[in-house]
Amino acid sequence: MIHETLYSSDNLSSIDMHNYFTKLVKSIFNSYGSISRRVTYKIETNNIKIDVKKATPLALIVNELTTNILKYGFPENNSGEILITLTSDNENTCELTVADNEVGLPENFDWRNSESLGLKLISIIVESQLDGTTDIEYEKGTKFKIKFKLIKK
């Protein structure tokens, strides 16, 4: 999907993350069938464009977190929303958040030492490919907050 987005773009070096995340999340929702009638998603990116080296790991993270939320975040036919945001400040620091407003993870859940392959993968991607950090908030669901620099200095 990254290559398809690049080839259909005017700029082959960066990707419009709003369009890309929208295509990605729509594809994930389509594969989960009936849950997409109960759960909605919202994507806010402020028209941020990111180079392929950063866009690829971000896509893997959004894919993993969105998939996990759809699998486990809305049990017993509950409904709700997934919110994905990507913001940037003046110092080239970006923050990706992926949040749900349903059951979330238990507050004392130690995600860094979890047996979950997906959560281990997220940690590895954030630290080694984005040179970033991950925090989790447990208020009204779960919110993963990933901070990273756009340009390595």
N, C-alpha and C positions, 0 to 999 in steps of 0.2 A: 504494500500500500504506500510505503514511503517513496519508492521509485515511481509509482504511478502518479503520485501527487507532484513529484519533482518534474516529471516529463510534461505534465499538463500546466506547469507554471511558467511564468515569464522569467523567473530567476531560478537557475539550477543550483544555487548554493544555499538557499534557505527555504524553509517551509512555513506557510501560514498555519500556525498551530490551531486556530479556531476551526478552519476547514478540515484539517487533518483529524483533530480529536472528534469532530462531529461525524466524519465518515467511519472512524474506528469504533466509536461507541454505538453508532447506529448498527454497524455490522455485528457487534457483540450482542446487542439487544435482539436483533433478528434471529440469532442462534439460540436464544433462550425462550422463544415463543411466547407462551401465555403470560409470563411474568411482565412482559413489556406493556401489558394492559393495566397492570397495577403499579408499576414503578415508572417514573419519568426521569429524565435527566436534563440538566442545564449546564451549559458550557460557557464560561466567561474568560476571555483571553486578552482583551484590549488590543487586538490585532497584532499580537507579537509574532515575529518571524524568527525562526531559530535555524541554525545550520544543521546539516544532516547528522554530524557527530553527536550533537546533543538531542536532536529530535528522535533518533532511534531509541536510545534508552528511555526517554520520556514516554514514548509510545508503549514500550514493554511494561513500564510501571503502570500506566493508565489501564492497559489491557488486563494486567494481573489484578489490580485493585478493583476495577469494575466487575470483572468476572467473579471475584470473591464476594463482593457485595451482593451481586445477583444470586449467587449460590446460597449464602448464609445470612445475609443482612435483613431479609424480609420474610421471616418464617410465617407459617399458618395463613397464607394468603394476605398478609399485611401489605399495605401500600405505602408509598413514600417517594422520595426523590434522591437522586445522586447528583451532587454538585461537583463539577470539575472547574477549577480556576487556575489561571496562569497569570501572574503579575510580575512586573519588573520595576525596579527603582532606578534612580539616576546613576547608581554606582555599578550597573550591570549585574546586579543580584536578582535572580528570579526565584519565585516561590510557586511551586505546583501544589495544589491541594486537591484531594479526592475525599469527599465526605458523603456519608449517608445520614438520614435522619430517623433511623429505625433502631434496632436492637444494639448494633455495634458490638465491639469487643468488650469483655469484662474489664472493669477499671484496673484490676490488678494483673491483667494479662501481660506477661513479659514477652513481647513480640520478638525481641532480639534473640532470645533463647528458645524460641518456638521450634517445634519439629516441622512446621509448615515449610515445604520447599519454596512456595511462592513468596513468603515473607523473607526467607533467607535470600532469595534471588533479588528481591527489592533492595535489601540492605547492601548486597554486593554491587548492584548496579549503581545505586546512589553514591556509594563511597568510591568505587574504582573507576566508573565511567563518567560520573558527573562531578566528582570531587566535592560532594555535597553532604548535607546532614538531613536526618529524618526525625521528626517529632510526631507524637500522636496526642490528640485531644479526645476526651471521652465524654463530651457533653452533647446530649440529644443525638446519639449515634456515635460514629467514629469519624475523626478527621485526620488523615495523613497529611502532614505538611513537610514538603521537601524543598530545601533551599540549596541553590547552586549558583555559581558564577557563569555568566554567558561567555566571558572572555577570560581565559587563564592569564594571570599576570605573573 
